[in-house]
Amino acid sequence: MMRLLLVLLWTAMSASALSGFVKSNGIGGMKMSLNGAPEYSPATGLKNQFYNWKGQKIRYQSTGPEDAEQSVLLVHGLFVNSDHWRKTIKGLEMQGNVRVYAIDLLGNGYSSKPSRDSVESKALNGENGKFDDANYPSIMKNVQLGTAFGGQRIADVDLKHPLGSCYNFYTW
């Protein structure tokens, strides 16, 4: 079965844009960060780092020269984390002058997991007031979608999360 993977490419992104490393301490013989992540990913061998986004810790891994001509951001799909990109990261590393970032989305992997109904979570929700404006409807009409089997279909897509959850990253 084919998977749809989101890979965003852009140039000249500085490594300092993803700062905010959480200090490590020793727990059970393995260095762990404050949120329980090992100091280094067992899957990639890369240092687990954390970016502070709106009070939440977002885990990321990075490799490649900081002054690379191109940067790549790898965003995982459902039910996995940035370690899922281990082979892609290695392949991009071998290409040379590319800086690679792989993140754990909010609520996944070693990133923060605020309770869906918490005040903190509701404040993070990118939908807050976004669809109150008649000029910005939540439903996109007649969107062409691809299927896992290579087919296509047309459907209306509602951008609002059915529960108003902060985990709808399309509205961040």
ABEGO torsion letter per residue (X at the ends): XBBBBBBBBBBGBBAAABBGBBBBBBBGGBBBBAAGBBABBAAAGBBBBBBBBGGBBBBBBBBEBAABABBBBBBBBBGBBAAAAAAAAAAAAAAEBBBBBBBBBBGBEABBBBBAABAAAAAABAABGAAABAABBABBBGBBBBBAAGBBBBBBBBABBAAGBAABAAAX
